[in-house]
Amino acid sequence: MKLSIIVAVSENNVIGIDNQLPWHLPADLKYFKNLTTGHTILMGRKTFESIGRPLPNRENIVITRDEQFQHEGIVVKHSIEEAIQYCRQKSDEVFIIGGDTIYQQTISWVNRIYYTRVHVLIENGTAFFPELNMEEWKMVQSDYYLKDEKNQYDYTFEVYDRMLTDD
């Protein structure tokens, strides 16, 4: 199993405002859909509730401490460890899609990060992506795009792989 994070992040590490995306970037949504369709996605309960429904053509795993939480079309797990253990049976890539607490708790376990760098400063952010230690990551792809009539900000699709250590 390959464990990956997929995230869109502002220049000052904001990923959300009050449980919503702080921008409208259809190109990023298409990129997300193309990468995650046919795979397992793992998210926190608040992220699931902000989406409002299971994402189609993907196995949706929701992590919550609420033992009573359930929803049609999803698999509920009650800890990061339980969710990762469940995913270990997968032979393909598993995508962690948020939110900030889930990213913070899983970043040390992931092999790859699909990082959409949104070239804007968001002043009223309420959710943040952890600072990457660039000594642990190697950029393997970077594609820059200018804003257009559909996408309100310039953005860069970046892919980082964890560097292997000798110890």
C-alpha positions, 0 to 999 in steps of 0.5 A, spaced: 500 500 500 502 506 498 499 512 503 499 519 500 496 525 502 493 530 497 492 537 499 491 544 496 495 549 500 496 557 500 502 560 500 501 561 508 499 554 509 492 555 509 487 549 507 480 552 510 476 557 512 470 554 517 471 547 514 470 550 507 475 551 501 478 558 501 478 558 493 475 556 487 479 552 483 476 547 478 482 545 475 484 542 482 478 539 483 479 535 477 486 533 478 483 531 485 478 527 482 483 524 476 488 522 482 483 519 487 477 515 483 478 508 483 482 508 490 481 509 497 480 516 500 481 517 508 478 523 511 476 526 518 469 527 520 469 534 519 471 533 512 466 528 510 461 533 513 463 539 509 463 534 502 456 532 505 456 525 501 461 519 500 465 521 493 463 516 488 467 511 485 472 511 491 472 507 498 470 513 503 473 512 510 471 517 515 475 517 522 471 519 528 472 518 535 464 518 535 462 511 536 455 512 534 457 516 527 455 512 521 453 514 514 451 510 508 456 509 503 462 510 508 467 505 512 467 508 519 474 507 523 475 510 530 482 512 530 488 513 525 491 507 527 485 503 526 484 506 519 491 505 517 491 498 519 484 497 515 488 500 509 494 495 509 490 490 505 489 495 499 494 493 494 494 500 491 494 507 493 490 510 499 489 518 499 488 522 505 484 528 503 484 532 510 482 535 514 488 539 518 488 534 524 488 528 520 494 531 516 498 532 522 497 525 525 498 522 518 504 526 515 509 521 518 506 515 515 505 517 508 510 516 502 508 521 497 504 528 497 500 531 492 501 538 493 497 544 490 500 550 491 495 556 491 499 562 490 495 567 494 495 569 502 489 567 506 488 572 512 482 569 515 484 561 515 482 556 520 485 550 518 492 549 516 497 544 513 503 542 517 510 545 515 514 540 511 521 538 513 524 539 506 530 535 508 525 529 508 522 530 501 524 530 494 520 534 489 519 529 483 514 534 479 512 541 478 507 544 473 505 551 474 499 554 471 496 561 471 489 564 473 484 564 468 477 565 467 475 559 471 481 559 476 481 565 481 489 564 483 495 562 480 497 555 482 502 549 482 501 542 482 507 539 486 508 532 487 513 530 493 516 523 495 519 521 501 526 521 501 529 514 504 534 514 509 540 510 511 538 508 518 
